[in-house]
Amino acid sequence: MKDGLSRHLLVAVARLFLLSTLTVGIAQAEENLEYKIKAAYLYNFTKFITWPDLQGATFNICLVGGDPFQELLDSLEAKTVQDKPIRIFRYDNIRQAKNCQIVYLDNPDTRVNAASPNTLLVGKLSDSLTVSSQPFFAESGGMIGFALEQEKVKLHVNLKVLKQSGLGISAKLIEVSTIVGEDEL
C-alpha cells in the first residue's frame, strides 16, 4: 500500500512540475510576443510621427530604466529613418537620455506626476517622443502609452502633450489609438 501511495504521490508531483513548467513557458512566450509587438510599434512610430527639426547623424531610440525588449530592438540598427541610421541606447536614468528621438521609459522613478503633468519629461525630453508601458502613462502626461486590453497591445495617445512638444502625428496612427488627456475625441 505504501508503494502505491508513493507512486501516486510521485506521479502527482511530476504532473504538477510539468504543468508549472508548461505554464511558465506559455507565459514567457506571451510576454515575448507582447514585446515583439511593442518593438514593432516603436519602429513604426518613426513612420507616423514627425520631428520638426531632426538633427544629428543618427536617429536615436533610447531605453531608460530596464530593458524589457532585450535583443528585440537590436535589429532596428539595420534600418534608417529619413536616411539616418537607427541607434539603440540603454540608460539607467533619464538624465543620460540626450539627443533621443524616441525615449521608452521602463523605470517607475520616471513616472510623470498627474498633479503637474509632464514636468519631468518636458524639461529633459522636449524634442523626444516619450513612450512607456507604465499604467496610465499617457493619461499622466506621457505621449504614448502601451496598454494591454483583452490580451492585446493598445496605444493610448496624449495629443495635447504631443502637440505641445512640436511633434506631429499621422491621422493613421490616431485612428488605431485611444486618445487620452484633455484633447479626447
Residue pairs with C-beta under 8 A, 6 or more apart in sequence:
30 151
34 148
34 153
35 68
35 69
35 70
35 72
36 72
37 153
38 68
38 69
38 133
38 146
38 153
39 69
39 72
39 73
39 76
41 146
41 153
41 155
42 61
42 73
42 76
42 102
42 104
42 131
43 76
43 79
43 86
45 102
45 129
45 131
45 144
45 173
46 59
46 81
46 86
46 101
46 102
47 170
48 169
48 170
48 172
48 173
49 129
49 167
49 168
49 169
49 170
49 173
50 167
50 168
50 169
50 170
51 101
51 127
51 129
51 167
52 166
52 167
52 168
53 127
54 81
54 82
54 84
54 101
56 84
56 99
57 84
57 85
58 84
58 85
58 86
58 87
59 80
59 81
59 82
59 84
59 85
59 86
59 87
59 101
60 86
60 87
60 88
60 89
60 99
60 100
60 101
60 102
61 73
61 76
61 86
61 87
61 88
61 89
61 100
61 101
61 102
61 104
62 88
62 89
62 90
62 91
62 97
62 100
62 102
62 103
62 104
62 128
63 69
63 73
63 88
63 89
63 90
63 91
63 104
63 106
64 91
64 92
64 93
64 94
64 96
64 97
64 103
64 104
64 105
64 106
64 107
64 110
65 92
65 93
65 105
65 106
65 107
65 108
65 109
65 110
66 106
66 107
67 90
67 106
68 106
68 133
69 104
73 88
74 88
76 86
76 88
77 85
77 86
77 87
77 88
79 85
79 86
80 86
81 101
89 97
89 100
91 97
93 107
93 109
93 110
94 103
94 105
94 107
94 110
94 120
94 124
94 125
95 124
97 103
97 124
97 125
97 128
100 125
100 128
101 127
101 128
101 129
102 128
102 129
102 131
103 125
103 128
103 129
103 130
103 131
104 131
104 132
105 130
105 131
105 132
105 134
105 137
105 142
106 132
106 133
106 134
108 134
110 120
110 121
110 132
111 134
111 137
111 140
112 118
112 119
112 120
112 121
112 137
112 140
112 141
112 142
113 119
113 120
113 140
113 141
114 136
114 139
114 140
114 141
117 140
117 141
117 161
118 141
118 142
118 161
118 164
119 141
121 130
121 141
121 142
122 164
122 165
126 165
126 166
127 165
127 166
128 165
129 143
129 144
129 162
129 165
129 167
130 142
130 143
130 144
130 161
131 137
131 142
131 143
131 144
131 145
131 146
132 142
132 144
132 145
132 146
133 145
133 146
134 142
134 145
135 147
136 145
137 144
137 145
137 146
137 156
138 144
138 145
138 156
138 157
138 158
138 161
138 180
138 181
139 145
139 156
139 158
139 180
139 181
141 158
141 161
142 158
142 161
143 157
143 158
143 161
143 162
143 165
143 167
144 155
144 156
144 157
144 158
144 177
145 155
145 156
145 158
145 180
146 153
146 154
146 155
146 156
147 153
147 154
147 155
147 156
147 178
148 154
154 177
154 178
155 173
155 176
155 177
155 178
156 177
156 178
156 179
156 180
157 169
157 173
157 174
157 177
157 178
157 179
157 180
158 179
158 180
158 181
158 183
159 169
159 174
159 179
159 181
159 183
160 181
160 182
160 183
161 181
162 169
163 183
179 185
